Amino acid sequence: MRVGAELAAQARPGDIIKLSGPLGVGKTALARGFLAALGHEGEVPSPTFSIIQPYEELDPRVWHVDLYRIARASELDELGLDSAADAVLIVEWPERAGNEVWPQALSLSLEFGPNDYRILTAEVPPSWEGRWPPQ
């Protein structure tokens, strides 16, 4: 939750944040922290079945996307994600879309560590330099 909140303080419209890692590692929890920091007070369901959960009332707008059920990268075209060009996209399971999609995204990978800790690894594109890691 804390990392999500710190990330929200740095995010700008048009940013894409990719969250990778195994089931149950905390991708959706990070997204919940992000949304709560922007003022969202309701529930934040995992968008596994809806695929896209928009939060249009926030500033900036946020689309929480879960690609777990995407079988082929070609299905991405049908989701209308280009309609969110001025929103922040938080994308869980981005590897389902292929590694070449969203090269400008901040890529965060979560792994299970010892004693219920999580290990966070970041690939930081030029557009995020100076914003990640949070100061």
C-alpha atoms as one frame of an Amber mdcrd trajectory, in Angstrom:
protein
   0.000   0.000   0.000   2.842   2.386   0.913   4.663   1.825  -2.386   1.416
   2.399  -4.278   0.874   5.692  -2.443   4.433   6.839  -3.167   3.969   5.904
  -6.803   0.700   7.872  -7.025   2.482  11.010  -5.810   4.831  10.762  -8.808
   2.409   9.653 -11.547   1.315  11.898 -14.405  -1.460  11.605 -16.991  -0.352
   9.289 -19.776   1.952   7.222 -17.551   1.884   3.449 -17.799   2.881   1.298
 -14.847   3.379  -2.406 -15.477   3.069  -4.770 -12.504   4.473  -8.278 -12.882
   4.767 -11.160 -10.463   3.106 -14.406  -9.415  -0.438 -14.752  -8.138  -0.891
 -13.351  -4.649   2.353 -11.362  -4.535   0.618  -7.989  -4.087   0.072  -6.416
  -7.517  -3.528  -5.505  -6.741  -2.580  -4.351  -3.216  -0.068  -1.942  -4.775
  -2.812  -0.668  -7.103  -5.123  -0.224  -4.099  -2.520   1.937  -2.367  -2.127
   3.991  -5.541  -5.868   4.588  -5.881  -6.379   5.344  -2.182  -3.608   7.955
  -2.316  -5.478   9.684  -5.150  -8.641   9.828  -3.031 -10.551   6.698  -4.014
 -12.536   5.573  -0.975 -14.445   2.573  -2.306 -13.471  -0.995  -2.909 -10.815
  -1.833  -5.449 -11.672  -5.214  -6.908  -9.126  -7.092  -8.930 -10.073  -6.544
 -12.582  -9.260 -10.165 -13.480 -12.719 -10.812 -14.904 -13.707  -7.331 -16.072
 -10.154  -6.826 -17.469 -10.472  -3.030 -17.129 -11.647  -1.088 -14.082 -11.697
   2.668 -14.790 -11.515   5.290 -12.052 -12.665   8.327 -14.015 -13.366  10.481
 -10.949  -9.726  10.637  -9.922  -7.174  13.248 -10.928  -5.436  11.955 -12.903
  -7.890   9.400 -14.248  -6.730   5.818 -13.681  -7.481   2.630 -15.577  -6.610
  -0.528 -13.654  -6.056  -3.291 -16.191  -5.511  -7.012 -15.616  -4.384  -9.000
 -18.656  -4.337 -12.397 -16.909  -7.182 -13.737 -19.070  -5.720 -12.462 -22.364
  -4.735 -15.468 -24.467  -3.053 -13.587 -27.344  -1.444 -10.166 -27.627  -3.743
  -9.468 -30.602  -6.686  -9.309 -28.156  -5.220  -6.095 -26.758  -6.574  -4.124
 -29.733 -10.139  -4.994 -28.692  -9.795  -3.464 -25.216  -9.804   0.192 -26.284
  -6.843   1.131 -24.113  -5.978   3.917 -26.543  -9.027   5.741 -25.103  -7.032
   6.155 -21.891  -4.189   8.182 -23.399  -4.600  10.914 -20.763  -5.123   8.492
 -17.883  -2.620   6.523 -15.842  -2.676   2.862 -16.841  -1.828   0.346 -14.139
  -1.372  -2.956 -15.956  -1.175  -6.271 -14.141   0.176  -9.264 -16.082   1.659
  -7.057 -18.869   3.717  -9.965 -20.183   0.475 -11.341 -21.691   0.591  -8.404
 -24.137   4.202  -9.102 -25.113   7.447  -7.472 -24.045   7.441  -4.946 -26.887
   4.186  -3.318 -25.751   4.560  -0.155 -23.673   8.368   0.201 -23.790   8.041
   3.629 -22.108   6.301   2.140 -19.064   7.647   1.952 -15.545   8.009  -1.808
 -15.060   7.718  -3.095 -11.514   8.237  -6.748 -10.724   7.210  -8.196  -7.377
   8.542 -11.466  -5.996   8.038 -13.368  -2.772  10.905 -12.913  -0.344  11.699
 -14.528   2.999   9.485 -13.972   6.044   6.479 -12.663   4.051   8.542  -9.814
   2.598   8.242  -8.789  -1.037  11.120  -7.997  -3.377  10.459  -5.125  -5.780
  12.559  -4.669  -8.918  12.081  -1.681 -11.229  12.985  -1.020 -14.845  12.914
   2.764 -15.115  12.404   4.393 -18.537  13.707   7.913 -19.278  10.252   9.448
 -18.655  10.409   8.248 -15.016  13.968   9.312 -14.236  13.897  11.632 -11.236
  10.470  10.310 -10.231  11.378   6.726  -9.401  12.366   5.769  -6.838  10.351
   8.336  -4.884  12.508  10.794  -2.945
